[in-house]
């Protein structure tokens, strides 16, 4: 790709994060910049663009992935403030890029990513460590994504041995990286350990004590209540109101007044989701986009697991690891749509759609999110 393709999203990300022009997240003074997390936010653009190009094979996918990260309201909220979630996003992008490189480096018939094997291993391990270090939620996300993404990629490409190697590397590194907090007990939040007793407290003791039998009795068992709580928490992160309209109930995006994603992203998410499910339904390994769709859906499935383990619904901080999956899903949609736009000479219509999207972005960021939180 040409140099300017990389430069444009990086410059936009830098302006929105490293200057007073960017939106202000909850709990921070107007114009305040946290340089470490802001720099992590800018750096995330590069592996996102690389992944877009490696998985979908077009400059449009790379450019759109970088731009979507650069202007994402969800990403801006955690990178403009001092939130460990900023490192989780960067680590996830690097880790997945390493996994893709490692799986496809020498696997026959799967193409090449142009990355040396040693660098692929380093990115896989380094990204997992960056997710996990000092953040138990990031460690859980690294383990979940590091296990599910290679599995999905191996199924799509047939490179099972490389996929297993990548999964072992990520899981091992994530567990080691979280050791200072988790194993030594120096900073693991108590809510990471599910409290079954608290969850069943609201259920009548009489109903729990009674031997109802059958389906009704089984649904009142503590394990069933815990399972329902976790499933509901996981499902809440795919709720359109959480993603596009209402947003999270608490956390750094609470005062934003809109969803974790921009409303203009709705067509891309829906289009990417339909294309991904269609590719998986037909399941032809000869399809060059199958691996990309599988990776995006794997990240989407594994990303909210840290929130679902704690029973947290619509938690924008704990579920931040699903953002790279959303970005890749949208980048794949752009990659599929753009050739049709060029072939049918719909550039004027496309320009109008982009103008509407930019207007919605400006309204959501400048009007709502730039208001300093109390």
C-alpha positions, -999 to +999 in steps of 0.1 A: +000+000+000+011+036-006+025+056+022-004+081+023-028+052+028-012+046+062-007+083+070-042+096+067-059+074+094-028+078+117-029+116+114-067+117+121-062+094+151-034+116+164-054+148+161-084+134+179-064+119+208-033+141+213-049+175+209-075+195+228-098+191+197-108+156+205-138+146+226-136+146+264-145+113+282-162+110+315-144+123+346-117+143+329-111+180+326-116+197+292-086+194+270-068+170+293-047+144+274-033+112+289-003+107+266+003+070+273-032+058+265-036+084+237-004+071+220-017+036+224-049+047+206-029+061+177-007+030+175-037+007+172-045+022+138-014+005+122-022-032+131-058-026+123-049-015+088-025-044+084-052-068+094-078-053+071-054-058+041-042-092+052-076-107+058-096-090+030-069-083+005-079-047-006-066-012+001-102-002+008-104-027+037-071-014+051-081+022+048-115+017+063-102-003+092-077+025+101-103+052+097-129+033+118-104+029+146-093+066+143-128+080+147-145+053+169-164+069+198-158+037+219-121+038+213-118+076+218-136+073+251-109+050+266-079+065+248-086+101+257-088+092+293-064+071+314-080+037+310-062+003+308-088-007+282-067+013+256-039-012+260-064-041+256-075-028+222-039-023+210-028-057+224-058-074+207-050-060+173-013-069+176-021-104+189-046-112+162-022-098+136+005-122+150-019-151+150-029-145+113+008-142+104+018-173+123-011-194+109-005-183+073+033-180+073+040-214+059+006-231+055+003-244+020-024-229-002-033-200+023-011-173+008+015-153+027+013-122+049+049-113+041+058-114+078+088-135+090+080-164+113+100-149+142+082-116+140+048-134+138+056-153+170+068-121+187+036-102+177+014-131+189+032-133+223+036-095+227+000-087+219-012-113+244+011-099+271+000-063+264-036-073+268-030-092+300-004-072+319-019-054+348-055-059+337-074-091+347-101-083+322-076-080+294-060-113+305-094-130+302-100-114+268-065-125+256-071-161+267-106-162+251-096-145+218-063-163+217-081-196+219-111-190+197-094-169+169-068-196+159-096-222+161-117-202+136-087-194+114-076-230+114-111-242+104-112-216+076-077-224+062-071-260+073-039-249+090-047-266+123-012-272+135-002-236+131-035-225+147-029-247+177+006-233+181-007-197+180-034-206+206-008-222+230+015-192+227-012-166+235-028-185+263+005-193+280+018-158+277-015-143+289-015-165+320+021-156+328+015-119+322-014-118+346+006-137+373+016-106+393-020-096+398-039-129+397-015-154+412+001-132+438-032-116+448-020-080+444-049-065+425-076-088+412-110-072+414-133-092+436-160-091+410-140-113+387-149-142+409-186-151+404-206-149+436-233-175+432-247-169+466-254-133+458-270-142+425-295-166+440-302-143+470-331-128+451-347-162+445-372-174+471-355-197+496-387-218+496-385-223+458-348-233+461-354-256+490-384-273+474-377-304+453-398-292+423-382-316+399-384-314+362-375-284+341-390-258+366-369-272+394-337-273+374-341-237+363-341-226+399-309-244+408-279-221+416-260-233+386-289-225+363-293-190+377-256-184+373-257-196+337-287-175+328-270-144+343-238-150+323-257-157+290-278-125+295-247-105+302-230-118+270-261-111+249-264-076+262-233-066+243-249-074+210-280-053+218-284-027+190-294-001+217-260-006+234-241-004+201-259+024+183-284+044+205-283+042+243-248+031+249-235+017+282-252+026+315-219+035+332-181+039+326-161+063+304-188+066+278-217+072+302-223+109+293-219+105+256-256+104+248-252+079+220-241+043+214-207+028+217-206+029+179-216+057+156-251+053+142-236+057+107-218+024+113-251+005+114-252-003+076-216-016+077-222-038+107-254-053+092-238-057+058-206-073+072-227-096+094-248-108+066-218-113+043-199-132+071-229-155+079-234-161+042-197-171+038-199-194+068-232-209+056-218-218+022-183-227+037-160-229+008-123-227+018-116-215-017-133-182-007-104-158+000-126-138+025-137-167+046-107-165+070-114-127+075-150-133+083-142-161+107-116-140+125-140-111+129-168-133+143-144-151+166-133-118+182-169-106+185-178-139+203-148-138+227-145-101+233-174-097+258-164-128+279-147-107+306-179-088+311-201-119+310-180-137+336-187-110+361-223-107+351-219-072+338-244-062+312-236-036+285-202-029+300-182-008+276-150-011+295-148-049+301-161-057+266-137-034+248-119-064+233-148-069+209-141-036+192-114-051+168-139-076+157-165-049+149-138-029+130-128-060+109-165-068+102-170-033+089-138-032+069-149-064+052-182-049+043-164-018+028-141-042+009-171-060-006-191-028-014-163-007-029-157-027-061-194-025-069-194+013-063-164+017-088-178-007-113-212+009-114-198+044-112-217+053-081-190+076-067-214+105-064-238+084-043-209+071-023-197+106-016-232+116-004-233+086+019-198+095+033-210+131+038-240+119+058-217+096+079-193+125+086-222+147+097-235+121+121-199+116+134-195+153+140-228+156+158-221+126+180-186+136+189-184+174+189-219+181+204-224+152+228-190+138+238-172+171+240-193+181+270-172+177+302-186+152+326-195+163+361 
